[in-house]
Amino acid sequence: MEIGSTSGPKEVHVLGNPMLDVAIGLAFFYMVLGVIVTVLQEFLASTLKWRARNLRKAIIELIGEAHAKDFYAHPLIFPLFRGGLDQSGKPLRGGPSYIPKRSFALAVIDLQKGRGDEAATAGRSGTEPPAIGVARFFTDAAAGGHLVDRVERLDKTATELLDKVQNHAVRQALEEAVGGAASQLKGATDVIDSTVRELESLFDNTMNRAAGWYKVKSQRVAFAIALVLAVLLNADSVYIAQRLWDDDALRTRTVAAAEAYYQSGPGQTQVSARCGASAEQPDDEMTLEQWQAVRECTQTEIADAARQIASADYPIGWPMPPDQSPWLAIVGQLMTALALSLGSSFWFDLLARFMKVRMSGKREETTEPVTG
């Protein structure tokens, strides 16, 4: 009788799977071209100051066009950007890309000083901007910034005065009067704090909406850039996928290029952080030298992407190959534009997952049956 043997773990790799290799080739192609789309979009955002203009749009919605000049000229807001204001009150260089919410709230409260009947009339007519409307409920805007100091001075003066009063009845009456006055002033300071909190909440909600505006605009611009790039390069996703499936040598080259890129890891850093304006250096604060540095960085990233595409020898460019369908090319170019508009980071993450599957493989336990 023969006792059967049991084999050890059997390692099964997914190397050479054509479908996976085609997916890797396409993901790498979209990622590299996506870098070009991203850096061009960031360059446009920095040059045209989209963030500052988007913020100004949100501020105008909050305070109204009539108050914009005074708002941007306010001592709490004016130091936040360079370039000054033109005659109409608009910032010459787009305005700040970021405004602290407390600075906004205090500036809006300060705008209410001296408006009097004008503010009340606007509020009743329903024409008052939302932030100005919230600030209008501040009952003592003109003296609001000094109420806390008044409370402290009152407490100090009352203490000194009470120390000099010897008559018990007079001292008790004076303590009650001073305590009542202090309570009223402290109540007024509570109104200030409540108004500031309401304005900060209104500002936060509007900034969340403004972030949505900017995202939608960025997506539209990214798609437009991607579409132009796809047409200029004749980047037909349908034709590229077909060639990758049919041509073993092309598939091998693209996978090798993707592996080299993945192992070197240049895509781990966000492209926008390498070339675009950062939170520490917003686009409205960029000097000419810094803008030139962004431009050079953009050119370098585009040149690197072009080298990556060339090393993989993707079937793109004009004139159109004989075996490429003109009608399918239109569909394929639209598919490429849609893919590129997702961003290079999306395709890098997907490529990383594909590469891990390809490189790691699967382990299976197999056991031979016992025969007798």
VENVENJO-V424118 format. One record per residue. SS is DSSP state (a for helix, b for strand, c for the rest). PSI is psi in radians with two decimals (* if undefined). OMEGA is omega as a letter, one per 20 degrees, with the letter a starting at -180 (NA if undefined). Layout:
ss->[SS	SS]
psi->[PSI	PSI]
omega->[OMEGA	OMEGA]
//
This chain:
ss->[c	c	c	c	c	c	c	c	c	b	b	b	c	c	c	c	c	a	a	a	a	a	a	a	a	a	a	a	a	a	a	a	a	a	a	a	a	a	a	a	a	a	a	a	a	a	a	a	c	a	a	a	a	a	a	a	a	a	a	a	a	a	a	c	a	a	a	a	a	a	a	a	c	c	a	a	a	a	c	c	c	c	c	c	b	c	c	c	c	c	b	c	c	c	c	c	c	c	c	c	a	a	a	a	a	a	a	a	a	a	a	c	c	c	c	c	a	a	a	a	a	a	a	a	a	c	c	c	c	a	a	a	a	a	a	a	c	c	c	c	a	a	a	a	a	a	a	a	a	a	a	a	a	a	a	a	a	a	a	a	a	a	a	a	c	c	c	a	a	a	a	a	a	a	a	a	a	a	a	a	a	a	a	a	a	a	a	a	a	a	a	a	a	a	a	a	a	a	a	a	a	a	a	a	a	a	a	a	a	a	a	a	a	a	a	a	a	a	a	a	a	a	a	a	a	a	a	a	a	a	a	a	a	c	c	c	a	a	a	a	a	a	a	a	a	a	c	a	a	a	a	a	a	a	a	a	a	a	a	a	a	a	a	a	c	a	a	a	c	c	a	a	a	a	a	c	c	c	c	c	c	c	a	a	a	c	c	a	a	a	a	a	a	a	a	a	a	a	a	a	a	a	a	a	a	a	a	a	a	a	a	a	c	c	c	c	c	c	c	c	c	c	c	c	c	a	a	a	a	a	a	a	a	a	a	a	a	a	a	a	c	c	c	a	a	a	a	a	a	a	a	a	a	a	a	a	a	a	a	a	c	b	b	b	c	c	c	c	c	c	c	c]
psi->[2.36	2.18	2.11	2.71	2.72	2.17	2.80	-3.01	2.36	2.12	2.16	2.03	2.68	0.22	2.40	0.10	1.96	-0.70	-0.75	-0.70	-0.64	-0.74	-0.69	-0.75	-0.74	-0.76	-0.72	-0.70	-0.83	-0.64	-0.80	-0.80	-0.53	-0.54	-0.75	-0.78	-0.76	-0.82	-0.62	-0.71	-0.77	-0.63	-0.75	-0.72	-0.71	-0.73	-0.76	-0.02	0.91	-0.66	-0.78	-0.73	-0.63	-0.71	-0.72	-0.67	-0.74	-0.69	-0.73	-0.66	-0.56	-0.73	-0.22	2.66	-0.58	-0.47	-0.04	-0.76	-0.83	-0.61	-0.88	-0.38	-0.07	2.49	-0.42	-0.37	-0.70	-0.69	-0.13	-0.09	2.91	2.84	-0.35	-2.89	2.63	-3.05	-0.49	-0.09	0.04	2.44	2.36	-0.50	0.53	-0.38	3.14	2.63	-0.22	2.38	2.18	2.46	-0.53	-0.67	-0.70	-0.84	-0.81	-0.64	-0.72	-0.72	-0.71	-0.53	-0.38	-0.25	2.24	0.08	-0.54	-2.16	-0.51	-0.75	-0.76	-0.72	-0.78	-0.66	-0.72	-0.58	-0.18	0.22	0.01	2.32	2.69	-0.78	-0.69	-0.64	-0.72	-0.78	-0.45	-0.46	-0.07	1.97	-0.37	1.05	-0.66	-0.62	0.11	-0.70	-0.20	0.04	-0.69	-0.75	-0.64	-0.70	-0.76	-0.73	-0.66	-0.78	-0.75	-0.80	-0.72	-0.71	-0.78	-0.70	-0.74	-0.56	-0.44	-0.19	2.17	-0.54	2.19	-0.75	-0.77	-0.71	-0.73	-0.73	-0.71	-0.69	-0.71	-0.71	-0.77	-0.71	-0.68	-0.74	-0.73	-0.67	-0.70	-0.74	-0.69	-0.61	-0.64	-0.66	-0.56	-0.62	-0.72	-0.87	-0.71	-0.70	-0.74	-0.75	-0.72	-0.73	-0.67	-0.70	-0.74	-0.70	-0.80	-0.78	-0.73	-0.64	-0.58	-0.71	-0.70	-0.63	-0.64	-0.70	-0.81	-0.68	-0.77	-0.77	-0.75	-0.70	-0.69	-0.76	-0.72	-0.74	-0.70	-0.79	-0.75	-0.69	-0.76	-0.74	-0.73	-0.68	-0.77	-0.64	-0.06	0.85	1.56	1.89	-0.64	-0.81	-0.71	-0.78	-0.71	-0.78	-0.68	-0.61	-0.65	-0.51	1.83	-0.70	-0.74	-0.74	-0.69	-0.73	-0.75	-0.70	-0.69	-0.73	-0.70	-0.72	-0.77	-0.73	-0.77	-0.73	-0.51	-0.48	0.49	-0.37	0.00	-0.44	2.34	2.32	-0.72	-0.55	-0.45	-0.59	-0.55	3.11	2.45	3.05	-0.56	-0.40	1.32	2.85	-0.44	-0.25	0.02	2.32	3.03	-0.72	-0.71	-0.66	-0.69	-0.62	-0.70	-0.72	-0.77	-0.68	-0.72	-0.78	-0.68	-0.77	-0.71	-0.73	-0.72	-0.74	-0.71	-0.68	-0.68	-0.77	-0.71	-0.65	-0.52	-0.27	0.87	2.57	1.34	2.99	2.95	2.68	2.86	2.30	2.67	-0.57	0.15	2.19	2.20	-0.68	-0.74	-0.46	-0.66	-0.79	-0.77	-0.67	-0.65	-0.71	-0.71	-0.76	-0.75	-0.73	-0.76	-0.55	-0.25	-0.32	2.62	-0.56	-0.71	-0.80	-0.51	-0.76	-0.73	-0.71	-0.72	-0.70	-0.76	-0.76	-0.63	-0.70	-0.75	-0.68	-0.54	-0.68	-3.00	2.56	2.31	2.46	2.15	2.43	2.20	2.45	2.68	2.20	2.63	*]
omega->[a	r	a	r	r	a	r	r	r	a	a	a	r	r	r	r	a	a	r	a	r	r	r	r	r	a	r	r	r	a	a	r	r	r	r	r	a	a	r	r	r	r	r	a	r	a	a	r	a	a	r	a	r	r	r	r	r	r	r	r	a	a	a	a	a	a	a	a	r	a	a	r	a	a	r	a	a	r	a	a	a	r	r	a	r	a	r	r	r	r	a	a	r	a	a	r	a	r	r	a	r	r	r	a	a	r	r	r	a	r	a	a	r	a	r	a	r	r	a	r	r	r	r	a	r	a	a	r	a	a	r	r	r	a	a	r	r	a	a	a	a	a	a	a	a	a	a	r	r	r	a	r	r	r	a	a	a	r	r	a	a	r	a	a	a	a	a	a	r	a	a	r	r	r	r	a	r	r	r	r	r	r	r	r	r	r	r	r	r	r	r	a	r	a	r	r	r	r	r	r	r	r	a	r	r	r	r	r	r	r	r	r	a	a	r	r	a	r	r	r	r	r	r	r	a	a	r	a	a	r	a	a	a	a	a	a	a	a	r	r	r	r	r	a	a	a	a	a	r	r	r	a	a	r	r	r	r	r	r	r	a	a	r	r	r	a	a	r	r	a	a	r	a	a	a	r	r	r	r	a	a	a	a	a	a	r	r	r	r	r	r	r	r	r	r	r	r	r	r	a	r	r	r	r	r	r	r	r	a	a	r	r	r	a	r	r	r	j	a	r	a	a	r	a	r	a	r	r	r	r	a	r	r	r	r	r	r	r	a	a	r	r	a	a	r	a	r	r	r	r	r	r	r	a	r	r	a	a	a	a	a	r	a	r	r	a	r	a	r	a	a	NA]
//
